[in-house]
Amino acid sequence: MNIRIIRSLIIGAAFLAVLAGRLPAAEAPKEDQAFFDQLVTALMKSDYDAFVANATGSLKQMTQDQFSAAVQQLSPRFNAGYEASYLGAVKKGTGHLALWRLTFKDVADEAIATLGVRDGKISVFTIK
């Protein structure tokens, strides 16, 4: 391969890498962000009613004991500090799934939060 072509490819790749670092992060749609914030706050405050307030389906059927188990596991991590980065959304049937990357301050550990929204209600919320 010609040295000029290789040099051009390297310069182009370096330019794209620099440009990608300056691009703003994607912003979550307002409804998705509000639902996400509501759910995380409910977990942090151990507020079952707030957690299921806009839920439907199996999320609405979550028992107080199931919620308490989730709070016991996740609340300390959220309360120690976290950063949530919206990753985007994918269509799923008549709704969509929005994804966030969670970086926790207590350990060098990350997780993915999935928020399912259908007909203006929260159908799914998982953190893995």
VOLOTI-847297 format. One record per residue: residue number from 1; residue in one letter; z, y, x of N, C-alpha, C, CB in turn. Coordinates in steps of 0.05 Angstrom, whole numbers. Atoms other than C-alpha are relative to their C-alpha. Last residue first. Glycine has a CB too. Example, Ala and Ser with C-alpha at 12.3 -4.5 7.8 and 13.67 -1.06 7.14 Angstrom:
2
+------+------+--------+---------+--------+--------+----------+---------+--------+---------+--------+--------+----------+---------+
| resi | resn |   n_up | n_north | n_east |  ca_up | ca_north | ca_east |   c_up | c_north | c_east |  cb_up | cb_north | cb_east |
+------+------+--------+---------+--------+--------+----------+---------+--------+---------+--------+--------+----------+---------+
|    2 |    S |     -1 |     -24 |    -16 |    143 |      -21 |     273 |     14 |      22 |    -15 |    -29 |        9 |       9 |
|    1 |    A |      0 |     -24 |     18 |    156 |      -90 |     246 |      0 |      24 |     18 |     25 |        1 |     -20 |
+------+------+--------+---------+--------+--------+----------+---------+--------+---------+--------+--------+----------+---------+
END
This chain:
128
+------+------+--------+---------+--------+--------+----------+---------+--------+---------+--------+--------+----------+---------+
| resi | resn |   n_up | n_north | n_east |  ca_up | ca_north | ca_east |   c_up | c_north | c_east |  cb_up | cb_north | cb_east |
+------+------+--------+---------+--------+--------+----------+---------+--------+---------+--------+--------+----------+---------+
|  128 |    K |      1 |      24 |    -17 |    711 |     -100 |    -551 |     -3 |       9 |     29 |    -23 |      -19 |      -8 |
|  127 |    I |     -3 |      -9 |    -27 |    730 |      -48 |    -603 |      1 |     -25 |     17 |     25 |       19 |       4 |
|  126 |    T |    -10 |      19 |    -20 |    706 |      -61 |    -673 |      3 |      14 |     27 |    -18 |      -24 |       2 |
|  125 |    F |    -11 |     -14 |    -23 |    696 |      -18 |    -735 |     12 |     -21 |     18 |     21 |       21 |      -9 |
|  124 |    V |     -9 |      16 |    -23 |    652 |      -43 |    -792 |     12 |      19 |     20 |    -24 |      -15 |      12 |
|  123 |    S |      2 |      29 |      6 |    633 |      -20 |    -863 |     11 |     -18 |     23 |    -28 |       -8 |      -6 |
|  122 |    I |     -3 |      15 |    -25 |    654 |       53 |    -859 |      0 |     -30 |     -8 |     26 |        8 |      15 |
|  121 |    K |    -26 |      13 |     -3 |    628 |       89 |    -921 |     -1 |     -16 |     27 |      6 |      -19 |     -24 |
|  120 |    G |    -21 |     -19 |     -4 |    571 |      139 |    -931 |     28 |     -11 |      2 |      0 |       19 |     -23 |
|  119 |    D |     -4 |     -16 |     25 |    524 |       88 |    -961 |     24 |      19 |      3 |      4 |      -19 |     -23 |
|  118 |    R |     19 |       7 |     21 |    531 |       42 |    -900 |      8 |      16 |    -25 |      0 |      -31 |      -6 |
|  117 |    V |     -1 |     -19 |     23 |    564 |       60 |    -834 |    -22 |      -9 |    -20 |     -3 |       29 |       9 |
|  116 |    G |     21 |       5 |     20 |    582 |       10 |    -780 |      3 |      18 |    -24 |      0 |      -29 |      -9 |
|  115 |    L |     -6 |     -11 |     26 |    622 |       36 |    -721 |    -23 |      -5 |    -18 |      7 |       31 |       1 |
|  114 |    T |     22 |       1 |     18 |    622 |       -3 |    -656 |      9 |       9 |    -28 |    -12 |      -29 |      -2 |
|  113 |    A |     -8 |      -3 |     28 |    669 |       14 |    -600 |    -25 |       0 |    -17 |     17 |       26 |      -5 |
|  112 |    I |     21 |     -11 |     18 |    651 |      -12 |    -531 |     12 |       0 |    -28 |    -26 |      -18 |       1 |
|  111 |    A |      5 |      16 |     24 |    706 |      -21 |    -479 |    -23 |      13 |    -15 |     25 |       -2 |     -18 |
|  110 |    E |     16 |     -13 |     20 |    722 |        3 |    -409 |     -4 |     -19 |    -24 |    -27 |        9 |      11 |
|  109 |    D |     12 |      19 |     19 |    776 |      -15 |    -359 |    -16 |      16 |    -21 |     22 |      -17 |     -14 |
|  108 |    A |     28 |      -4 |     -4 |    800 |       22 |    -298 |    -16 |     -20 |    -17 |     -7 |       -3 |      31 |
|  107 |    V |     12 |      20 |    -19 |    869 |       22 |    -326 |    -29 |       6 |      3 |      5 |      -29 |     -10 |
|  106 |    D |    -22 |      16 |    -10 |    915 |       72 |    -363 |     -9 |     -21 |     20 |     14 |      -14 |     -23 |
|  105 |    K |    -13 |     -12 |    -23 |    861 |      126 |    -369 |     21 |     -19 |     12 |     13 |       26 |      -7 |
|  104 |    F |    -29 |      -4 |      3 |    817 |       86 |    -416 |     12 |      10 |     26 |     13 |      -26 |     -10 |
|  103 |    T |    -12 |       2 |    -26 |    741 |       93 |    -417 |     30 |       7 |     -3 |    -14 |       18 |      22 |
|  102 |    L |    -27 |      -9 |     -3 |    710 |       80 |    -484 |     10 |      -5 |     28 |     19 |      -14 |     -21 |
|  101 |    R |    -12 |      12 |    -23 |    635 |       74 |    -492 |     27 |      13 |      3 |    -17 |        4 |      26 |
|  100 |    W |    -14 |     -18 |    -19 |    614 |       91 |    -562 |     10 |     -16 |     23 |     23 |       15 |     -14 |
|   99 |    L |    -15 |      11 |    -23 |    564 |       56 |    -608 |     12 |      22 |     18 |    -19 |      -18 |      17 |
|   98 |    A |     -3 |     -20 |    -21 |    538 |       73 |    -677 |     18 |     -12 |     22 |     11 |       27 |     -11 |
|   97 |    L |    -22 |       4 |    -18 |    514 |       17 |    -723 |     -1 |      21 |     22 |      0 |      -29 |      12 |
|   96 |    H |      5 |      -2 |    -29 |    468 |       35 |    -781 |     27 |      -7 |     15 |    -10 |       27 |       8 |
|   95 |    G |    -18 |     -19 |    -14 |    460 |       26 |    -855 |     -7 |       1 |     29 |     29 |       -9 |      -3 |
|   94 |    T |      1 |     -26 |     14 |    411 |       -5 |    -905 |     19 |      20 |     13 |      8 |       -3 |     -29 |
|   93 |    G |      2 |       2 |     29 |    398 |      -65 |    -860 |     -3 |      27 |    -13 |     24 |      -15 |     -12 |
|   92 |    K |     -8 |      27 |      7 |    421 |      -47 |    -790 |      0 |      -2 |    -30 |     29 |       -7 |      12 |
|   91 |    K |      1 |       6 |     29 |    391 |       13 |    -757 |      7 |     -29 |     -4 |    -29 |        6 |     -11 |
|   90 |    V |     22 |      17 |      7 |    414 |       26 |    -686 |      1 |      -5 |    -30 |      1 |      -27 |      16 |
|   89 |    A |     -3 |      16 |     24 |    458 |       82 |    -660 |    -25 |     -17 |     -4 |      4 |       18 |     -25 |
|   88 |    G |     23 |       1 |     18 |    470 |      119 |    -596 |      6 |     -17 |    -24 |    -24 |       -9 |      15 |
|   87 |    L |     22 |      13 |    -13 |    516 |      118 |    -535 |    -26 |       0 |    -17 |      7 |      -29 |       7 |
|   86 |    Y |     19 |      11 |     20 |    570 |      166 |    -555 |    -24 |     -11 |     14 |     -8 |       22 |     -20 |
|   85 |    S |     27 |     -10 |     -4 |    620 |      174 |    -498 |    -18 |     -13 |    -20 |    -10 |       -5 |      29 |
|   84 |    A |     20 |      14 |     17 |    694 |      167 |    -513 |    -27 |      13 |      4 |      8 |        1 |     -30 |
|   83 |    E |     24 |     -16 |      2 |    746 |      186 |    -460 |    -20 |     -17 |    -16 |    -12 |        8 |      27 |
|   82 |    Y |     26 |      14 |      0 |    816 |      159 |    -463 |    -23 |      20 |     -1 |     -2 |      -20 |     -24 |
|   81 |    G |     23 |     -17 |     -6 |    888 |      179 |    -453 |    -26 |     -17 |      1 |      3 |       14 |      26 |
|   80 |    A |     -1 |      -5 |    -29 |    954 |      142 |    -451 |    -23 |      18 |      9 |      1 |      -26 |      16 |
|   79 |    N |    -20 |     -21 |     -5 |    956 |      148 |    -527 |      4 |       7 |     29 |     27 |       -9 |     -12 |
|   78 |    F |     11 |     -26 |     10 |    891 |      109 |    -533 |     20 |      23 |      6 |     -6 |       -2 |     -30 |
|   77 |    R |     23 |      -7 |    -17 |    917 |       52 |    -489 |    -12 |      27 |     -8 |    -21 |      -21 |      -1 |
|   76 |    P |     -9 |      -9 |    -27 |    985 |       50 |    -522 |    -23 |       9 |     18 |     16 |      -22 |      13 |
|   75 |    S |    -13 |     -27 |      0 |    952 |       49 |    -591 |     11 |       9 |     27 |     24 |       -2 |     -20 |
|   74 |    L |     17 |     -22 |     -8 |    905 |       -9 |    -576 |     14 |      27 |      2 |    -22 |        3 |     -20 |
|   73 |    Q |     17 |       5 |    -24 |    945 |      -74 |    -575 |    -14 |      26 |      9 |    -22 |      -20 |      -7 |
|   72 |    Q |    -16 |       9 |    -23 |   1002 |      -56 |    -621 |    -16 |      -3 |     25 |     14 |      -26 |      -7 |
|   71 |    V |    -14 |     -23 |    -10 |    955 |      -17 |    -667 |     17 |      -7 |     25 |     19 |       12 |     -22 |
|   70 |    A |     19 |     -17 |    -14 |    909 |      -77 |    -674 |     14 |      25 |     13 |    -23 |        9 |     -19 |
|   69 |    A |      7 |      14 |    -25 |    968 |     -122 |    -691 |    -20 |      16 |     17 |    -12 |      -28 |      -7 |
|   68 |    S |    -22 |      -3 |    -19 |    993 |      -71 |    -741 |     -5 |     -14 |     26 |     26 |      -11 |     -13 |
|   67 |    F |      1 |     -27 |    -11 |    924 |      -69 |    -774 |     23 |       4 |     20 |      3 |       21 |     -23 |
|   66 |    Q |     23 |      -1 |    -18 |    924 |     -144 |    -782 |     -2 |      27 |     13 |    -26 |       -7 |     -15 |
|   65 |    D |     -7 |      16 |    -24 |    994 |     -142 |    -811 |    -22 |       0 |     20 |      7 |      -29 |      -8 |
|   64 |    Q |    -18 |     -17 |    -16 |    975 |      -85 |    -859 |      8 |     -15 |     25 |     25 |        7 |     -17 |
|   63 |    T |    -28 |       0 |      9 |    918 |     -128 |    -884 |     16 |      19 |     18 |     12 |      -28 |       0 |
|   62 |    M |    -18 |       5 |    -22 |    845 |     -112 |    -873 |     28 |       3 |     -9 |     -6 |       20 |      24 |
|   61 |    Q |    -18 |      22 |      6 |    809 |     -115 |    -940 |     19 |      -7 |     23 |    -17 |      -24 |      -7 |
|   60 |    K |    -19 |      -9 |     22 |    778 |      -46 |    -932 |     21 |     -21 |     -6 |    -16 |        8 |     -25 |
|   59 |    L |    -18 |     -19 |    -13 |    747 |      -70 |    -866 |     21 |      11 |    -20 |    -16 |       24 |      12 |
|   58 |    S |    -22 |      14 |    -14 |    720 |     -131 |    -902 |     19 |      19 |     15 |    -12 |      -20 |      20 |
|   57 |    G |      4 |      28 |     -8 |    679 |      -90 |    -951 |     25 |     -11 |     15 |    -23 |       -2 |      18 |
|   56 |    T |     11 |      17 |     21 |    688 |      -14 |    -952 |     -1 |     -29 |     11 |    -28 |       10 |      -9 |
|   55 |    A |     11 |      27 |     -7 |    726 |       36 |    -911 |    -10 |     -14 |    -25 |     22 |      -17 |      13 |
|   54 |    N |     29 |      -1 |      4 |    735 |      111 |    -921 |    -14 |     -27 |      5 |    -12 |       21 |      18 |
|   53 |    A |      7 |     -20 |     20 |    811 |      111 |    -930 |    -30 |       1 |     -7 |      9 |       27 |       9 |
|   52 |    V |     17 |      13 |     21 |    822 |       45 |    -892 |    -10 |      20 |    -21 |     15 |      -22 |     -14 |
|   51 |    F |     20 |      18 |    -12 |    847 |       76 |    -827 |    -19 |     -12 |    -21 |     15 |      -23 |      14 |
|   50 |    A |     22 |     -16 |    -12 |    880 |      135 |    -861 |    -22 |     -18 |     11 |     11 |       19 |      22 |
|   49 |    D |     14 |     -13 |     22 |    922 |       88 |    -904 |    -24 |      17 |     10 |     19 |       18 |     -17 |
|   48 |    Y |     17 |      20 |     14 |    941 |       45 |    -844 |    -17 |      13 |    -22 |     17 |      -22 |     -12 |
|   47 |    D |      4 |      -9 |     27 |    968 |      103 |    -803 |    -20 |     -18 |    -15 |     -9 |       30 |      -1 |
|   46 |    S |     -7 |      23 |     16 |    994 |       75 |    -737 |      0 |       7 |    -30 |     28 |      -10 |       7 |
|   45 |    K |    -24 |      -8 |     16 |    989 |      144 |    -706 |     10 |     -23 |    -17 |     -7 |       23 |     -17 |
|   44 |    M |    -20 |     -13 |    -17 |    942 |      123 |    -649 |     26 |       6 |    -15 |    -12 |       26 |      12 |
|   43 |    L |    -11 |      20 |    -18 |    904 |       74 |    -694 |     23 |      12 |     18 |    -22 |      -12 |      18 |
|   42 |    A |    -17 |      18 |     16 |    896 |      127 |    -748 |     12 |     -22 |     17 |    -17 |      -13 |     -22 |
|   41 |    T |    -25 |     -14 |      6 |    872 |      176 |    -696 |     18 |     -17 |    -16 |     -6 |       27 |     -15 |
|   40 |    V |    -15 |       0 |    -25 |    820 |      126 |    -671 |     27 |      14 |     -5 |    -15 |       14 |      22 |
|   39 |    L |    -10 |      27 |     -6 |    796 |      113 |    -742 |     17 |      -1 |     25 |    -24 |      -19 |       3 |
|   38 |    Q |    -20 |       8 |     20 |    791 |      186 |    -762 |     12 |     -27 |      6 |    -13 |       -1 |     -28 |
|   37 |    D |    -25 |     -14 |     -6 |    756 |      205 |    -697 |     22 |      -8 |    -19 |     -5 |       30 |      -1 |
|   36 |    F |    -11 |      11 |    -25 |    704 |      151 |    -708 |     27 |      13 |      7 |    -20 |        4 |      24 |
|   35 |    F |    -11 |      27 |      5 |    693 |      171 |    -780 |     13 |     -11 |     25 |    -22 |      -19 |     -10 |
|   34 |    A |    -23 |      -4 |     17 |    685 |      245 |    -761 |     13 |     -27 |     -7 |     -7 |       15 |     -26 |
|   33 |    Q |    -21 |     -10 |    -17 |    638 |      227 |    -704 |     26 |       4 |    -16 |     -8 |       27 |      13 |
|   32 |    D |     -9 |      22 |    -18 |    595 |      184 |    -750 |     24 |       9 |     17 |    -23 |      -10 |      18 |
|   31 |    E |    -14 |      20 |     17 |    592 |      239 |    -803 |     11 |     -23 |     17 |    -19 |      -11 |     -22 |
|   30 |    K |    -27 |     -10 |      8 |    575 |      292 |    -751 |     15 |     -20 |    -17 |     -4 |       26 |     -17 |
|   29 |    P |      3 |     -14 |     25 |    518 |      252 |    -719 |     28 |       7 |    -10 |    -15 |      -17 |     -21 |
|   28 |    A |     -1 |      16 |     24 |    539 |      232 |    -649 |     -5 |      17 |    -24 |     28 |      -14 |      -2 |
|   27 |    E |    -22 |      -8 |     19 |    516 |      275 |    -592 |     -2 |     -18 |    -24 |     -2 |       29 |      -8 |
|   26 |    A |      8 |       0 |     29 |    475 |      245 |    -535 |     25 |       8 |    -16 |    -11 |      -27 |      -8 |
|   25 |    A |     -5 |      25 |     13 |    499 |      265 |    -465 |     -9 |       2 |    -30 |     30 |       -8 |       2 |
|   24 |    P |    -24 |       1 |     16 |    465 |      325 |    -434 |      4 |     -27 |    -14 |      0 |       22 |     -21 |
|   23 |    L |      5 |       0 |     29 |    414 |      312 |    -381 |     26 |      -1 |    -15 |    -18 |      -24 |      -7 |
|   22 |    R |     -4 |     -26 |     11 |    435 |      333 |    -311 |     -6 |       1 |    -30 |    -18 |       20 |      13 |
|   21 |    G |    -28 |      -8 |     -3 |    446 |      264 |    -281 |      5 |      27 |    -13 |      7 |        1 |      29 |
|   20 |    A |    -15 |      16 |     19 |    378 |      242 |    -309 |     30 |       7 |      2 |     -3 |      -30 |       6 |
|   19 |    L |      4 |     -11 |     27 |    344 |      299 |    -272 |     17 |     -15 |    -20 |    -29 |       -2 |      -7 |
|   18 |    V |    -14 |     -25 |      1 |    373 |      277 |    -205 |     -2 |      12 |    -28 |    -12 |       20 |      21 |
|   17 |    A |    -29 |       6 |     -2 |    352 |      205 |    -216 |     16 |      26 |     -1 |      6 |      -15 |      26 |
|   16 |    L |     -9 |      10 |     26 |    283 |      227 |    -240 |     30 |      -6 |      0 |    -15 |      -25 |      -8 |
|   15 |    F |      1 |     -22 |     19 |    272 |      269 |    -178 |     11 |      -9 |    -27 |    -28 |       11 |      -2 |
|   14 |    A |    -22 |     -17 |     -6 |    294 |      211 |    -133 |      2 |      24 |    -19 |     -2 |       10 |      29 |
|   13 |    A |    -25 |      14 |      9 |    246 |      164 |    -168 |     24 |      17 |      6 |      2 |      -27 |      14 |
|   12 |    G |     -1 |      -1 |     29 |    189 |      215 |    -160 |     25 |     -14 |    -11 |    -24 |      -14 |     -12 |
|   11 |    I |     -6 |     -28 |      7 |    204 |      225 |     -86 |      3 |       2 |    -31 |    -20 |       20 |      10 |
|   10 |    I |    -28 |      -4 |     -8 |    205 |      149 |     -75 |      9 |      28 |     -8 |      4 |       -3 |      30 |
|    9 |    L |    -17 |      16 |     18 |    140 |      139 |    -114 |     30 |       5 |      6 |     -6 |      -29 |       2 |
|    8 |    S |      1 |     -13 |     27 |    106 |      196 |     -77 |     18 |     -15 |    -20 |    -29 |        1 |     -10 |
|    7 |    R |    -16 |     -24 |     -3 |    128 |      166 |      -9 |      1 |      15 |    -27 |    -12 |       19 |      21 |
|    6 |    I |    -28 |       8 |     -1 |    101 |       98 |     -30 |     18 |      24 |      2 |      4 |      -18 |      25 |
|    5 |    I |     -7 |       9 |     27 |     35 |      129 |     -52 |     29 |      -9 |      0 |    -18 |      -24 |      -8 |
|    4 |    R |     -2 |     -24 |     18 |     29 |      169 |      12 |      9 |      -9 |    -28 |    -27 |       14 |      -2 |
|    3 |    I |    -26 |     -13 |     -5 |     44 |      107 |      55 |      4 |      24 |    -18 |      2 |        8 |      29 |
|    2 |    N |      2 |     -25 |    -15 |    -15 |       70 |      24 |     27 |      13 |      2 |    -20 |       19 |     -14 |
|    1 |    M |      0 |     -23 |     17 |      0 |        0 |       0 |      0 |      25 |     18 |     24 |        0 |     -19 |
+------+------+--------+---------+--------+--------+----------+---------+--------+---------+--------+--------+----------+---------+
END
